[in-house]
């Protein structure tokens, strides 16, 4: 499989993507592997019920958590 460049190439046609990767989803998967870091958080339904309930009200859990981390980083 050819190495894709960082960033999404909007000029690349679907046909070109299929030639290189076999499917558009393979292209997207490869791009995401090179551009994202996944970090998992496990919460216990019983012990962390308050956190779960609080996060459920947030429009974007991801954005909220990143905002909290950045605020904490600025304090240090």
DRENKOLVEX-197987 format. One line per 2 residues: their letters; for each residue x, y, z of N, C-alpha, C, CB. Coordinates in Angstrom, 3 decimals, always signed. Glycine has a CB too. Layout:
N
a> X,Y,Z,X,Y,Z,X,Y,Z,X,Y,Z; ...
END
This chain:
76
xx> +0.848,-1.180,+0.000,+0.000,+0.000,+0.000,+0.891,+1.240,+0.000,-0.963,+0.000,+1.225; +0.652,+2.178,-0.904,+1.489,+3.370,-0.953,+1.282,+4.261,+0.260,+1.209,+4.151,-2.215
xx> +2.320,+4.946,+0.657,+2.266,+5.874,+1.789,+1.537,+7.131,+1.346,+3.700,+6.218,+2.316; +0.563,+7.563,+2.132,-0.153,+8.778,+1.762,+0.476,+9.972,+2.451,-1.646,+8.672,+2.123
xx> +0.342,+11.116,+1.843,+0.888,+12.342,+2.393,-0.007,+12.839,+3.516,+1.038,+13.415,+1.302; +0.584,+13.574,+4.434,-0.185,+14.177,+5.519,-1.183,+15.158,+4.921,+0.748,+14.888,+6.547
xx> -2.383,+15.177,+5.485,-3.412,+16.088,+5.009,-4.260,+15.435,+3.941,-2.789,+17.364,+4.474; -5.461,+15.890,+3.837,-6.397,+15.322,+2.877,-6.233,+16.007,+1.544,-7.841,+15.447,+3.372
xx> -6.129,+15.243,+0.481,-5.971,+15.783,-0.859,-7.341,+15.886,-1.511,-5.016,+14.903,-1.709; -7.910,+17.076,-1.518,-9.248,+17.266,-2.067,-9.262,+17.168,-3.589,-9.799,+18.610,-1.634
xx> -8.105,+17.256,-4.217,-8.025,+17.181,-5.674,-8.040,+15.733,-6.162,-6.764,+17.887,-6.169; -7.733,+14.819,-5.294,-7.657,+13.416,-5.672,-9.063,+12.862,-5.915,-6.931,+12.597,-4.581
xx> -9.237,+12.221,-7.051,-10.555,+11.687,-7.377,-10.772,+10.330,-6.726,-10.726,+11.576,-8.888; -12.010,+9.938,-6.654,-12.358,+8.640,-6.082,-11.686,+7.516,-6.854,-13.876,+8.442,-6.075
xx> -11.598,+7.638,-8.161,-10.960,+6.615,-8.990,-9.491,+6.470,-8.617,-11.099,+6.961,-10.483; -8.793,+7.597,-8.419,-7.383,+7.545,-8.024,-7.217,+6.906,-6.651,-6.776,+8.951,-8.023
xx> -8.122,+7.226,-5.746,-8.078,+6.642,-4.398,-8.264,+5.135,-4.474,-9.161,+7.269,-3.490; -9.234,+4.683,-5.268,-9.491,+3.249,-5.407,-8.298,+2.527,-6.013,-10.730,+3.014,-6.263
xx> -7.608,+3.149,-6.952,-6.424,+2.538,-7.560,-5.320,+2.334,-6.521,-5.904,+3.409,-8.719; -5.130,+3.328,-5.646,-4.056,+3.263,-4.654,-4.387,+2.380,-3.455,-3.732,+4.646,-4.173
xx> -5.639,+2.440,-2.988,-5.973,+1.825,-1.712,-6.991,+0.702,-1.788,-6.473,+2.855,-0.800; -7.661,+0.543,-2.889,-8.663,-0.504,-2.997,-10.052,-0.025,-2.625,-8.285,-1.663,-2.134
xx> -10.134,+0.903,-1.667,-11.437,+1.468,-1.298,-11.222,+2.819,-0.627,-12.224,+0.503,-0.356; -12.245,+3.628,-0.676,-12.179,+4.939,-0.048,-12.037,+4.801,+1.463,-13.424,+5.764,-0.395
xx> -12.681,+3.803,+2.038,-12.588,+3.616,+3.492,-11.171,+3.244,+3.919,-13.570,+2.532,+3.953; -10.444,+2.492,+3.088,-9.043,+2.166,+3.406,-8.192,+3.428,+3.382,-8.479,+1.123,+2.408
xx> -8.467,+4.314,+2.421,-7.756,+5.586,+2.332,-8.011,+6.415,+3.587,-8.189,+6.366,+1.071; -9.265,+6.524,+3.987,-9.629,+7.298,+5.167,-9.002,+6.697,+6.420,-11.153,+7.367,+5.316
xx> -9.040,+5.376,+6.537,-8.439,+4.692,+7.684,-6.950,+4.994,+7.768,-8.667,+3.173,+7.591; -6.260,+4.925,+6.646,-4.825,+5.194,+6.619,-4.538,+6.644,+7.002,-4.247,+4.886,+5.228
xx> -5.331,+7.565,+6.450,-5.151,+8.987,+6.763,-5.355,+9.227,+8.255,-6.131,+9.858,+5.939; -6.379,+8.615,+8.825,-6.656,+8.787,+10.251,-5.538,+8.214,+11.108,-7.980,+8.128,+10.618
xx> -4.964,+7.073,+10.718,-3.854,+6.483,+11.468,-2.663,+7.424,+11.520,-3.439,+5.153,+10.847; -2.447,+8.175,+10.433,-1.298,+9.063,+10.358,-1.560,+10.432,+10.983,-0.887,+9.235,+8.926
xx> -2.798,+10.774,+11.243,-3.122,+12.115,+11.691,-3.849,+12.201,+13.034,-3.941,+12.767,+10.668; -4.194,+11.092,+13.625,-4.907,+11.088,+14.904,-4.253,+10.142,+15.884,-6.370,+10.702,+14.705
xx> -4.352,+10.486,+17.162,-3.931,+9.604,+18.253,-5.177,+9.319,+19.071,-2.780,+10.249,+19.141; -5.530,+8.050,+19.218,-6.696,+7.670,+20.015,-6.275,+7.391,+21.446,-7.399,+6.437,+19.410
xx> -7.050,+7.933,+22.360,-6.841,+7.687,+23.781,-8.194,+7.272,+24.350,-6.251,+8.961,+24.526; -8.230,+6.112,+24.972,-9.489,+5.567,+25.488,-9.641,+5.872,+26.974,-9.558,+4.046,+25.249
xx> -10.877,+6.080,+27.365,-11.214,+6.336,+28.758,-12.333,+5.382,+29.152,-11.634,+7.828,+28.981; -12.068,+4.561,+30.171,-13.090,+3.638,+30.663,-13.705,+4.203,+31.921,-12.499,+2.235,+30.929
xx> -15.037,+4.256,+31.952,-15.749,+4.718,+33.132,-16.656,+3.609,+33.632,-16.559,+5.996,+32.829; -16.663,+3.435,+34.948,-17.491,+2.424,+35.581,-18.896,+2.989,+35.799,-16.864,+1.956,+36.923
xx> -19.913,+2.246,+35.352,-21.304,+2.715,+35.479,-21.683,+3.037,+36.926,-22.260,+1.661,+34.926; -21.092,+2.352,+37.881,-21.452,+2.539,+39.285,-20.576,+3.598,+39.967,-21.337,+1.212,+40.032
xx> -19.276,+3.435,+39.854,-18.361,+4.352,+40.542,-18.266,+5.718,+39.868,-16.986,+3.737,+40.618; -18.478,+5.766,+38.580,-18.312,+7.011,+37.825,-19.628,+7.537,+37.255,-17.324,+6.798,+36.698
xx> -20.740,+7.163,+37.867,-22.058,+7.562,+37.361,-22.200,+9.077,+37.274,-23.156,+6.994,+38.252; -21.618,+9.800,+38.228,-21.705,+11.262,+38.210,-20.978,+11.860,+37.002,-21.124,+11.838,+39.501
xx> -19.814,+11.304,+36.688,-19.046,+11.777,+35.531,-19.786,+11.456,+34.236,-17.636,+11.141,+35.513; -20.305,+10.249,+34.145,-21.049,+9.832,+32.951,-22.248,+10.752,+32.729,-21.517,+8.361,+33.083
xx> -22.997,+11.019,+33.784,-24.175,+11.885,+33.666,-23.772,+13.298,+33.248,-24.948,+11.928,+34.999; -22.686,+13.795,+33.813,-22.213,+15.134,+33.479,-21.798,+15.221,+32.015,-21.043,+15.526,+34.382
xx> -21.048,+14.223,+31.546,-20.568,+14.232,+30.156,-21.685,+14.042,+29.144,-19.531,+13.152,+29.961; -22.732,+13.348,+29.534,-23.861,+13.129,+28.619,-24.493,+14.441,+28.175,-24.918,+12.250,+29.283
xx> -24.431,+15.458,+29.029,-25.021,+16.756,+28.701,-24.142,+17.601,+27.777,-25.294,+17.523,+29.968; -22.908,+17.193,+27.598,-21.984,+17.966,+26.765,-22.224,+17.653,+25.287,-20.511,+17.663,+27.151
xx> -22.237,+18.711,+24.479,-22.424,+18.532,+23.038,-21.261,+17.730,+22.445,-22.547,+19.905,+22.330; -20.042,+18.041,+22.877,-18.855,+17.330,+22.405,-17.997,+16.953,+23.602,-18.045,+18.194,+21.394
xx> -17.985,+15.694,+23.930,-17.168,+15.213,+25.041,-15.690,+15.431,+24.735,-17.447,+13.720,+25.320; -15.323,+15.185,+23.496,-13.951,+15.340,+23.042,-13.476,+16.780,+23.241,-13.827,+14.933,+21.568
xx> -14.249,+17.735,+22.768,-13.876,+19.145,+22.891,-13.814,+19.571,+24.357,-14.873,+20.031,+22.125; -14.747,+19.104,+25.152,-14.782,+19.454,+26.568,-13.533,+18.946,+27.297,-16.046,+18.882,+27.223
xx> -13.175,+17.707,+27.058,-12.003,+17.116,+27.723,-10.728,+17.817,+27.273,-11.909,+15.600,+27.425; -10.606,+18.102,+25.970,-9.412,+18.804,+25.474,-9.313,+20.202,+26.077,-9.439,+18.895,+23.935
xx> -10.436,+20.884,+26.225,-10.457,+22.218,+26.830,-9.962,+22.161,+28.273,-11.878,+22.815,+26.778; -10.437,+21.166,+29.033,-9.991,+21.011,+30.420,-8.489,+20.751,+30.504,-10.752,+19.871,+31.096
xx> -7.990,+19.907,+29.631,-6.554,+19.589,+29.636,-5.733,+20.820,+29.294,-6.243,+18.456,+28.641; -6.168,+21.574,+28.277,-5.413,+22.782,+27.897,-5.417,+23.821,+29.021,-6.003,+23.399,+26.614
xx> -6.533,+23.981,+29.723,-6.573,+24.900,+30.863,-5.604,+24.458,+31.935,-7.988,+24.991,+31.439; -5.547,+23.152,+32.200,-4.647,+22.612,+33.207,-3.185,+22.805,+32.778,-4.949,+21.118,+33.449
xx> -2.915,+22.641,+31.512,-1.538,+22.825,+31.009,-1.089,+24.272,+31.171,-1.441,+22.409,+29.522; -1.972,+25.228,+30.981,-1.623,+26.641,+31.117,-1.310,+27.002,+32.561,-2.755,+27.517,+30.598
xx> -1.961,+26.319,+33.498,-1.735,+26.614,+34.917,-0.368,+26.165,+35.391,-2.799,+25.957,+35.760; +0.253,+25.229,+34.700,+1.529,+24.653,+35.163,+2.728,+25.276,+34.503,+1.552,+23.175,+34.917
END
